[in-house]
Amino acid sequence: MTLARRVLGGLLVVTGGVWLGQGLDLIHGSSMTGSTFWAVAGAVCVVAGLALLGWPWRQADEQQ
């Protein structure tokens, strides 16, 4: 289960980073470019992904 959380967390961070870049007009060439919605959605995905990536290590430390 820890591996699944890490993979999902990594995918959320990468996807969220792309969406954030498009929403902030840093990545061009899409209908998502310059849209505030995608900037906010990307930021939420990055935060959720980082939370998933941090969660397994925090639990492992508590069990020892």
C-alpha positions, 0 to 999 in steps of 0.5 A: 500500500505504501508503494501505491501511495508513493506512485499516486502522490508522484503522479499528482505532483507531476500532473498538478505541476503541469496544470499549474504551469498552464494555468499560470501561463508558463506552459503554452499551447493549450486551451488550459493556458492562462486559466485560473481554474487550472492554476488552482486545480494544479496547486490542489493536486500538488499539495495532495500529492505532497501529502501522500508522499509524506504520509508513508514515511511519517507512519513508518517512523511512528511504528519503529 
